[in-house]
Amino acid sequence: MHQLRSNLRNEKSNKILLIVLDGVGGLPFPKLTELEAARTPNLDKLAKKSETGSHVPVLNGLTPGSGSAHLSLFGYDPLSFDIGRGILEALGLDVEVTPYHLSIRGNFSTVKEEKKKLIVTDRRAGRLSNQENKRIVKILKQKISKIDNVKVDFISGIEHRFVCTLKFSKKLNSNECLVADTDPENEGMEPIYPKNLNKNSLKVSKIINKLTILIRNSLSKEKKANYALLRGYSVYPLIPTFNQLYKMKTASIVTYPMYKGISKLVGMTSLNVPGSSISHQLETLKKGYKKYDFFYFHIKKTDSYGEDGNFKKKTGVIEDFDKILPDIIKLNFDVLAITGDHSTPARMKSHSWHPVPVLINSKNSFYGTSKRFTEKECQKGTLGLFEGKYLMNFLLAHAEMLSKFGA
């Protein structure tokens, strides 16, 4: 599909803004979803004048990871480009990655011993401060530098997140990295053994198992971050860039490394945001407006609070975004789209498979079906229910940047 879309791209140049409220979709908790409970006069006013619908990030019933969900939004088939989270985090932290490197996404976590077994009591170690994260990473760098002639390095991320890179003596392919994640994805369970998922990944599996043991031994005296859950083992993938496909100068405005990583992977310029607030992101958007054709504007905290089960704070982030929306509208993009990469209902405390509301505003919008930007109201829209990988079709079509298909 992305190749067909690329072939149909005409010479027109218009400005597109894609705003991703990470994990924005929700479920009634108990009666209203987060979008329904939020006071969003500006979003609702925009929804009345926009085309609306819902997208399925990957496939019906499948709960997507953030990487696959974002690739889908950018027009890539996530089933064809299965990219591990490790490489995205590494790129987002500006880590040097070569074909000899395996990148791993890590969560500092808390475990306790019960009947000679380790039980995960907090998958995020209370969401460490960035300063505490750096202190823990310094310990690991001092104690673990090599495993069986494989060089090991650790890089601090945000809160509980970090990256670990393993540098081998030969180039790796993705088939050699098929190893089970150690994250059980729920508290009260044992960490998962990093089993090799095919015969070619046995060596990497053994290295990762030794790594988890060394990390546990190094952090055993810590009260919170006394363990690390590892996932997203990945090598650098081959993927066509956004500019190659769509002939647009593109930029991302993000505050979390993983999302910076995925935007860099598809060839976007990651603009410097001077702070972590939505207002800081808005200022960056204003400054970069004239230089780029396509902007990806990512807001993380809707997802974070959803995963924490904090309905009130997730609702608050939506309301904070609503307050700056008039300033975004004043920039007069040719196409303005607002959606999420996936749903993260506070009721579930996790990503989910539920469809995600979508809003597209342009001079070509078929509007008048939705009164608010909520899950139920967007289901009434003319976009209908579609796979997320087709969102770019709609954005380019609304921008009049696709030629006619067929005779």
C-alpha positions as CSV (number, residue, x, y, z in Angstrom):
1,M,0.0,0.0,0.0
2,H,2.8,2.5,0.9
3,Q,4.3,1.9,-2.6
4,L,1.0,2.5,-4.4
5,R,0.5,5.7,-2.3
6,S,4.0,6.8,-3.3
7,N,3.3,6.2,-7.0
8,L,0.2,8.3,-6.8
9,R,1.9,11.3,-5.1
10,N,1.5,14.4,-7.2
11,E,3.5,17.6,-7.2
12,K,1.2,19.6,-4.9
13,S,2.6,20.9,-1.7
14,N,0.4,21.5,1.3
15,K,0.9,21.5,5.1
16,I,-0.3,18.5,7.2
17,L,-0.3,18.3,11.0
18,L,-0.8,14.9,12.7
19,I,-1.4,15.1,16.4
20,V,-1.1,11.9,18.3
21,L,-2.6,11.8,21.8
22,D,-0.9,8.6,22.9
23,G,-3.4,6.0,24.2
24,V,-6.3,8.4,24.1
25,G,-9.0,5.9,23.5
26,G,-10.8,4.6,26.6
27,L,-13.6,2.6,28.1
28,P,-16.4,3.7,30.5
29,F,-15.0,4.0,34.0
30,P,-17.6,3.5,35.4
31,K,-20.0,5.4,33.0
32,L,-17.9,7.7,30.9
33,T,-14.6,7.4,29.0
34,E,-11.8,9.8,29.5
35,L,-12.7,11.7,26.4
36,E,-16.4,11.9,27.4
37,A,-15.5,13.1,30.9
38,A,-13.1,15.8,29.8
39,R,-14.2,19.4,29.3
40,T,-13.1,20.0,25.7
41,P,-15.0,22.9,24.1
42,N,-12.4,23.5,21.5
43,L,-12.0,19.8,20.4
44,D,-15.8,19.5,20.3
45,K,-16.2,22.7,18.2
46,L,-13.5,21.3,15.8
47,A,-15.2,17.9,15.6
48,K,-18.4,19.5,14.4
49,K,-16.6,20.9,11.4
50,S,-14.4,17.9,10.8
51,E,-14.6,14.4,9.2
52,T,-14.5,11.7,11.9
53,G,-14.2,8.0,12.3
54,S,-12.2,5.3,14.1
55,H,-9.1,3.3,13.2
56,V,-7.9,-0.1,14.2
57,P,-4.1,0.2,14.7
58,V,-3.1,-3.3,13.4
59,L,-5.9,-5.9,13.1
60,N,-9.3,-6.4,14.8
61,G,-8.8,-7.8,18.3
62,L,-5.0,-7.3,18.3
63,T,-3.5,-5.1,21.1
64,P,-0.6,-3.1,19.5
65,G,2.6,-2.0,20.9
66,S,3.6,1.7,20.4
67,G,6.0,1.0,17.6
68,S,3.7,-1.0,15.4
69,A,0.8,1.4,16.1
70,H,2.9,4.4,15.1
71,L,4.2,2.7,11.9
72,S,0.6,2.1,11.0
73,L,-0.3,5.8,11.5
74,F,2.6,6.7,9.2
75,G,1.3,4.5,6.4
76,Y,3.5,1.4,6.9
77,D,2.0,-2.0,7.2
78,P,3.0,-3.0,10.8
79,L,2.7,-6.7,9.8
80,S,5.4,-6.2,7.1
81,F,7.6,-4.0,9.2
82,D,7.8,-5.6,12.6
83,I,10.3,-3.4,14.5
84,G,11.4,-4.0,18.0
85,R,11.1,-1.3,20.7
86,G,14.8,-1.5,21.6
87,I,16.0,0.1,18.4
88,L,13.4,2.8,18.7
89,E,14.5,3.7,22.2
90,A,18.2,3.6,21.2
91,L,17.7,5.9,18.2
92,G,15.6,8.2,20.4
93,L,18.5,8.5,22.9
94,D,21.0,9.2,20.0
95,V,22.8,5.9,20.8
96,E,25.3,4.7,18.2
97,V,23.8,1.6,16.6
98,T,25.6,-0.5,13.9
99,P,24.8,-3.9,12.3
100,Y,26.8,-5.5,15.1
101,H,24.5,-4.1,17.8
102,L,21.5,-5.6,19.5
103,S,19.3,-2.9,21.1
104,I,17.2,-3.8,24.1
105,R,14.5,-1.7,25.9
106,G,14.6,-2.1,29.6
107,N,12.3,-1.2,32.5
108,F,13.8,-0.8,35.9
109,S,11.4,-2.8,38.2
110,T,10.8,-4.1,41.7
111,V,10.8,-7.7,42.6
112,K,10.6,-9.7,45.8
113,E,11.5,-13.3,46.7
114,E,8.8,-15.7,47.5
115,K,9.5,-19.4,48.0
116,K,12.8,-19.1,46.1
117,K,11.1,-17.4,43.2
118,L,11.2,-13.8,42.0
119,I,7.9,-12.0,41.8
120,V,7.4,-8.7,40.1
121,T,5.7,-6.2,42.4
122,D,6.1,-3.1,40.3
123,R,6.9,-3.2,36.6
124,R,8.1,0.4,36.6
125,A,9.8,0.7,40.0
126,G,7.5,3.5,41.0
127,R,8.4,5.5,37.8
128,L,11.8,6.6,39.0
129,S,13.0,10.1,38.7
130,N,15.4,10.8,35.9
131,Q,18.2,11.5,38.4
132,E,17.6,8.1,40.1
133,N,17.6,6.4,36.7
134,K,21.1,7.8,36.0
135,R,22.4,6.7,39.4
136,I,21.2,3.1,38.7
137,V,22.6,3.1,35.2
138,K,26.0,4.2,36.5
139,I,26.0,1.2,38.8
140,L,25.3,-1.2,35.9
141,K,27.9,0.4,33.7
142,Q,30.5,-0.1,36.4
143,K,29.6,-3.7,37.1
144,I,28.7,-5.1,33.7
145,S,30.8,-4.3,30.6
146,K,31.2,-7.6,28.8
147,I,29.4,-11.0,28.7
148,D,31.2,-13.8,26.8
149,N,33.2,-11.3,24.6
150,V,30.0,-9.4,23.9
151,K,30.3,-5.7,24.8
152,V,27.5,-4.4,27.1
153,D,26.5,-0.8,27.6
154,F,23.6,0.9,29.4
155,I,22.0,4.3,28.6
156,S,19.6,6.2,30.8
157,G,16.1,7.0,29.5
158,I,13.2,8.7,31.1
159,E,11.7,7.6,34.4
160,H,12.0,3.8,34.6
161,R,13.2,3.3,31.1
162,F,16.7,2.6,29.8
163,V,18.5,1.1,26.8
164,C,21.0,-1.8,26.8
165,T,23.1,-2.5,23.8
166,L,25.0,-5.7,23.1
167,K,27.8,-5.4,20.5
168,F,28.7,-8.7,18.9
169,S,31.8,-9.6,16.9
170,K,29.7,-10.3,13.8
171,K,26.7,-8.7,12.1
172,L,23.3,-9.8,13.4
173,N,20.1,-10.4,11.5
174,S,16.6,-10.2,13.0
175,N,16.2,-14.0,12.9
176,E,19.0,-14.3,15.5
177,C,17.2,-11.9,17.9
178,L,13.9,-13.8,18.3
179,V,14.0,-14.2,22.1
180,A,11.2,-14.0,24.6
181,D,10.8,-10.8,26.5
182,T,11.3,-11.1,30.2
183,D,8.4,-8.7,31.0
184,P,5.3,-10.7,32.2
185,E,3.3,-7.5,31.6
186,N,1.5,-7.9,35.0
187,E,2.5,-7.6,38.6
188,G,2.3,-10.6,40.8
189,M,4.0,-12.9,38.3
190,E,7.5,-14.2,37.7
191,P,9.8,-12.6,35.1
192,I,9.7,-14.6,31.9
193,Y,12.8,-16.7,31.0
194,P,14.4,-15.2,27.8
195,K,13.9,-18.4,25.8
196,N,15.2,-18.6,22.2
197,L,12.2,-18.7,19.8
198,N,14.1,-20.5,17.1
199,K,17.4,-22.4,16.8
200,N,19.2,-19.4,15.4
201,S,18.6,-17.2,18.5
202,L,20.1,-19.6,21.1
203,K,23.3,-17.7,21.5
204,V,21.5,-14.4,22.0
205,S,19.1,-16.1,24.4
206,K,22.0,-17.3,26.6
207,I,23.6,-13.8,26.6
208,I,20.3,-12.2,27.7
209,N,19.8,-14.7,30.4
210,K,23.2,-14.0,31.8
211,L,22.5,-10.3,31.5
212,T,19.3,-10.6,33.6
213,I,21.2,-12.5,36.3
214,L,24.0,-9.9,36.4
215,I,21.6,-7.0,36.6
216,R,19.7,-8.7,39.5
217,N,23.0,-9.3,41.4
218,S,24.2,-5.8,40.8
219,L,20.9,-4.2,42.0
220,S,19.9,-6.6,44.7
221,K,20.4,-4.1,47.5
222,E,18.2,-1.4,45.9
223,K,14.8,-0.8,47.5
224,K,12.9,0.1,44.3
225,A,15.0,-0.6,41.2
226,N,16.3,-4.1,42.2
227,Y,15.6,-5.7,38.8
228,A,15.2,-5.0,35.1
229,L,12.6,-6.3,32.7
230,L,14.0,-6.6,29.1
231,R,12.1,-6.5,25.8
232,G,12.1,-5.4,22.3
233,Y,15.4,-7.0,21.2
234,S,16.1,-5.6,17.8
235,V,18.7,-4.8,15.1
236,Y,18.6,-1.8,12.7
237,P,15.9,-2.5,10.2
238,L,15.7,-1.5,6.5
239,I,12.7,0.7,5.9
240,P,11.9,3.3,3.3
241,T,11.8,6.9,4.6
242,F,8.9,9.2,4.8
243,N,10.5,11.5,2.2
244,Q,11.1,8.7,-0.2
245,L,7.5,7.6,0.0
246,Y,5.7,10.9,0.2
247,K,8.1,13.5,-1.1
248,M,7.6,15.8,1.9
249,K,9.9,17.5,4.3
250,T,8.9,16.1,7.7
251,A,9.5,16.9,11.3
252,S,8.6,15.4,14.7
253,I,7.8,17.3,17.9
254,V,8.1,14.7,20.7
255,T,9.4,14.6,24.3
256,Y,10.0,10.9,24.8
257,P,13.0,9.0,23.3
258,M,11.0,6.1,21.9
259,Y,8.9,8.4,19.7
260,K,11.9,10.4,18.7
261,G,13.4,7.1,17.7
262,I,10.5,6.0,15.5
263,S,10.4,9.4,13.8
264,K,14.1,9.3,13.1
265,L,13.8,5.7,11.8
266,V,11.4,6.9,9.1
267,G,13.5,9.9,8.3
268,M,11.8,12.7,10.1
269,T,13.8,15.6,11.6
270,S,13.3,15.6,15.3
271,L,12.9,19.2,16.4
272,N,14.4,20.3,19.7
273,V,11.7,20.9,22.4
274,P,13.0,23.1,25.2
275,G,10.9,21.5,27.9
276,S,8.4,18.6,28.5
277,S,5.1,20.5,28.5
278,I,2.5,20.7,25.7
279,S,3.1,24.5,25.7
280,H,6.8,23.9,24.9
281,Q,5.8,21.6,22.0
282,L,3.5,24.3,20.7
283,E,6.3,26.9,20.7
284,T,8.4,24.4,18.7
285,L,5.6,23.9,16.2
286,K,5.3,27.6,15.7
287,K,9.0,28.1,15.2
288,G,9.3,25.3,12.7
289,Y,6.0,25.9,10.8
290,K,7.5,27.5,7.6
291,K,10.3,24.9,7.3
292,Y,8.4,21.6,7.0
293,D,5.4,20.1,5.1
294,F,4.4,17.4,7.5
295,F,4.5,17.6,11.3
296,Y,4.1,14.7,13.8
297,F,3.1,16.1,17.2
298,H,3.1,13.5,20.0
299,I,1.6,13.8,23.5
300,K,2.7,11.0,25.8
301,K,1.0,11.5,29.2
302,T,-2.4,10.4,28.1
303,D,-0.9,6.9,27.7
304,S,1.2,7.0,30.9
305,Y,-1.8,7.9,33.1
306,G,-3.9,5.3,31.3
307,E,-1.3,2.6,32.2
308,D,-1.3,3.9,35.8
309,G,-5.1,3.5,35.9
310,N,-5.3,7.3,36.7
311,F,-8.6,8.3,35.0
312,K,-8.6,11.8,36.5
313,K,-5.0,12.7,35.3
314,K,-5.5,11.2,31.9
315,T,-8.7,13.4,31.5
316,G,-6.6,16.3,32.7
317,V,-4.0,15.9,30.0
318,I,-6.8,15.9,27.4
319,E,-8.2,19.1,28.9
320,D,-4.7,20.7,28.8
321,F,-4.4,19.9,25.1
322,D,-7.8,21.4,24.5
323,K,-6.6,24.7,25.9
324,I,-3.8,25.1,23.4
325,L,-5.8,23.8,20.4
326,P,-7.0,27.3,19.4
327,D,-3.4,28.4,18.9
328,I,-2.7,25.3,16.7
329,I,-5.8,26.0,14.6
330,K,-4.6,29.6,14.1
331,L,-1.6,28.3,12.3
332,N,-4.0,27.3,9.5
333,F,-2.7,23.9,8.4
334,D,-4.2,22.6,5.2
335,V,-4.9,19.3,7.0
336,L,-5.2,18.9,10.7
337,A,-5.6,15.4,12.1
338,I,-6.1,14.4,15.7
339,T,-6.1,10.8,16.9
340,G,-4.2,8.3,19.1
341,D,-1.8,5.5,18.2
342,H,-3.9,3.0,20.2
343,S,-6.3,2.9,23.2
344,T,-5.1,2.8,26.8
345,P,-8.2,2.7,29.0
346,A,-7.5,3.6,32.6
347,R,-10.0,0.9,33.5
348,M,-7.6,-1.7,32.0
349,K,-4.3,-0.1,33.0
350,S,-2.8,-1.2,29.6
351,H,-2.9,-0.9,25.9
352,S,-6.0,-2.4,24.4
353,W,-7.4,-3.5,21.0
354,H,-10.3,-1.0,21.0
355,P,-10.7,1.3,18.0
356,V,-9.3,4.8,18.3
357,P,-11.2,8.0,17.5
358,V,-10.0,10.1,14.5
359,L,-10.6,13.6,13.4
360,I,-9.5,15.2,10.1
361,N,-10.1,18.9,9.4
362,S,-9.6,20.4,6.0
363,K,-11.5,22.4,3.4
364,N,-12.5,19.0,1.9
365,S,-14.0,17.5,5.1
366,F,-17.4,15.9,5.0
367,Y,-18.6,17.1,8.4
368,G,-21.7,17.4,10.4
369,T,-22.0,13.9,11.9
370,S,-20.2,14.3,15.2
371,K,-20.9,16.7,18.0
372,R,-17.9,15.9,20.2
373,F,-14.4,14.2,19.8
374,T,-15.3,11.0,21.7
375,E,-15.3,7.3,20.9
376,K,-19.0,7.1,20.4
377,E,-19.4,10.4,18.4
378,C,-16.5,9.5,16.1
379,Q,-18.2,6.2,15.3
380,K,-20.9,8.2,13.6
381,G,-18.5,9.8,11.2
382,T,-18.1,9.4,7.5
383,L,-14.5,8.0,7.7
384,G,-16.1,4.9,9.3
385,L,-13.9,2.1,10.8
386,F,-10.7,1.6,9.0
387,E,-7.2,0.1,9.5
388,G,-4.7,2.6,10.8
389,K,-2.3,2.1,7.9
390,Y,-4.8,3.8,5.6
391,L,-4.8,7.1,7.6
392,M,-2.1,8.5,5.4
393,N,-4.4,7.9,2.4
394,F,-7.0,10.2,4.0
395,L,-4.4,12.8,5.0
396,L,-2.8,13.0,1.5
397,A,-6.2,12.9,-0.2
398,H,-7.5,15.8,2.0
399,A,-4.3,17.7,1.1
400,E,-5.1,17.0,-2.6
401,M,-1.7,15.4,-2.9
402,L,-2.7,12.1,-4.6
403,S,-3.5,11.6,-8.3
404,K,-6.3,9.5,-9.6
405,F,-5.9,5.8,-9.5
406,G,-6.6,3.9,-12.7
407,A,-8.0,4.9,-16.1
